[in-house]
Structures are given as structure tokens and as C-alpha cells.
């Protein structure tokens, strides 16, 4: 469901990565899902320094803008792999 939402542009790649990474810790993925999940976990790790929830709300406008630039750059560097992984996961159930 999360991968499908990403493919429909309902979530950012980073948000999808955080959610998929968390869920992957809660269950044992099937062998065909492991590679895709690792790609999302990599993106989640690369963006883990970006504040979320209340910490995000507490940032200044300039800080938010800087973090957004960083997030977009990181997502761009993972974009092809993330799209492929999302398609694989969306079609694996």
C-alpha cells in the first residue's frame, strides 16, 4: 500500500522509505522483497538526520528550506532505484 501510494505521488520517497523501513522491522520480508526493502532502508538512513514531527515544526523557515533542499537532493540520487523498488513491492502482494 505504501509503495503504491509513492507510485501515485501521494507520499514523498523519504516518507515512504521511513514507513517501509519501520514496517520491515516488524516482519520477515519474502526473499523477493528484501532487495527493494533495503533500497528504502538506505534512503531512510540517508535522510535520518532531517527532523520530523514536532522537531520539524520547531525549525525556522530557513532551516526547513535547507532541509528540503537536502531531502530533494538525496531523493534525486535514489530516484531510479526507489521507483523500481516501489514497483516491485507494489506488485509483490
C-alpha positions as CSV (number, residue, x, y, z in Angstrom):
1,X,0.0,0.0,0.0
2,X,2.8,2.4,0.9
3,X,4.7,1.6,-2.3
4,X,1.6,2.1,-4.3
5,X,1.0,5.5,-2.6
6,X,4.5,6.5,-3.6
7,X,4.0,5.5,-7.2
8,X,0.8,7.6,-7.2
9,X,2.7,10.6,-5.8
10,X,0.7,10.5,-2.5
11,X,3.9,10.3,-0.4
12,X,7.4,11.6,-0.8
13,X,10.1,9.0,-1.3
14,X,11.5,9.8,2.1
15,X,8.2,9.4,3.9
16,X,7.6,6.1,2.1
17,X,11.2,5.0,3.0
18,X,10.6,5.8,6.7
19,X,7.3,3.9,6.8
20,X,8.6,0.9,4.8
21,X,11.8,0.8,6.8
22,X,9.8,0.7,10.1
23,X,7.4,-2.0,8.8
24,X,10.3,-4.1,7.6
25,X,11.5,-4.3,11.2
26,X,8.1,-5.7,12.2
27,X,8.0,-8.7,9.9
28,X,10.2,-11.1,7.9
29,X,10.0,-9.9,4.2
30,X,9.8,-12.5,1.5
31,X,13.1,-13.1,-0.4
32,X,11.8,-11.2,-3.5
33,X,11.0,-8.2,-1.3
34,X,14.4,-7.9,0.5
35,X,16.3,-6.1,-2.1
36,X,13.6,-3.5,-2.6
37,X,13.2,-3.0,1.2
38,X,17.0,-2.5,1.5
39,X,16.8,0.3,-1.1
40,X,14.1,2.1,1.0
41,X,16.1,1.5,4.2
42,X,19.1,3.1,2.5
43,X,17.1,6.2,1.7
44,X,15.6,6.3,5.2
45,X,19.1,6.1,6.7
46,X,20.4,8.8,4.3
47,X,17.6,11.2,5.4
48,X,17.5,10.2,9.1
49,X,19.2,13.5,10.1
50,X,16.2,15.5,8.9
51,X,13.9,16.4,11.8
52,X,10.3,15.1,11.8
53,X,7.0,15.9,13.5
54,X,7.4,18.4,16.4
55,X,11.1,18.9,15.7
56,X,10.3,19.9,12.1
57,X,7.6,22.3,13.3
58,X,10.1,23.9,15.6
59,X,12.5,24.8,12.8
60,X,12.8,28.2,11.3
61,X,11.6,28.8,7.7
62,X,15.3,29.0,6.6
63,X,16.1,25.7,8.3
64,X,13.1,24.0,6.7
65,X,14.2,25.3,3.3
66,X,17.7,24.0,3.8
67,X,16.5,20.5,4.9
68,X,14.0,20.4,2.0
69,X,16.9,21.0,-0.4
70,X,18.9,18.3,1.2
71,X,16.0,15.9,1.1
72,X,15.2,16.5,-2.5
73,X,18.9,16.1,-3.5
74,X,19.1,12.8,-1.6
75,X,15.8,11.6,-3.1
76,X,17.0,12.5,-6.5
77,X,20.2,10.4,-6.1
78,X,18.0,7.4,-5.2
79,X,15.1,8.1,-7.6
80,X,15.6,5.4,-10.2
81,X,16.2,2.7,-7.6
82,X,13.3,3.8,-5.4
83,X,10.8,3.8,-8.4
84,X,12.0,0.3,-9.3
85,X,11.7,-0.9,-5.7
86,X,8.3,0.6,-5.2
87,X,7.0,-1.1,-8.4
88,X,8.5,-4.4,-7.2
89,X,6.9,-4.1,-3.7
90,X,3.5,-2.9,-5.1
91,X,3.4,-6.0,-7.3
92,X,4.7,-8.5,-4.8
93,X,1.5,-9.0,-2.8
